[in-house]
Amino acid sequence: MNIVILTSRYPSEKNPYSHMFVHTRSKEYLAKGHNIKVLVPSHDNSCYSIDGVEVIHGHVQSFYQHIDKADRVMIH
């Protein structure tokens, strides 16, 4: 299943403990075989991977293409 998680913040190398609950849940979805993509609204465009979770920072309007392809969208 393709799961998109929309959240206000997410762990990164510079801020590893930010919203750790959402990251822990994301890792469990990965362990169950789901594809996870985390979308974080931001003025800057960037993407990175942490523990196998793809994280995309960007403008909300750029998220439509990811949400449209998702089987489930979760908001945290």
C-alpha positions, -999 to +999 in steps of 0.1 A: +000+000+000+012+035-008+009+057+023+014+094+025+019+111+058+014+149+060+029+164+091+042+198+103+077+185+112+097+153+109+131+140+122+162+149+103+200+148+108+199+183+123+168+176+144+166+139+151+139+140+179+114+162+161+080+144+160+096+111+168+062+095+173+053+099+136+087+085+126+083+055+148+049+048+132+064+053+097+091+027+104+064+002+115+045+007+082+078+001+063+084-031+083+049-043+073+059-038+036+041-005+029+056+023+008+058+055+029+063+091+018+062+119+044+053+154+032+063+184+053+050+219+042+080+243+039+092+274+020+123+254+010+122+224-013+143+195-002+141+157+002+160+132+022+157+097+036+158+087+072+157+050+082+143+042+048+115+068+050+113+093+022+107+128+034+098+157+011+098+194+023+081+218-001+051+239-010+017+224-003+007+227-039+036+204-050+021+177-028-009+170-049+010+147-072+020+125-042-014+126-025-031+116-058-010+084-060-016+074-024-038+046-012-040+062+022-032+098+034-026+104+071-024+138+088-003+143+119 
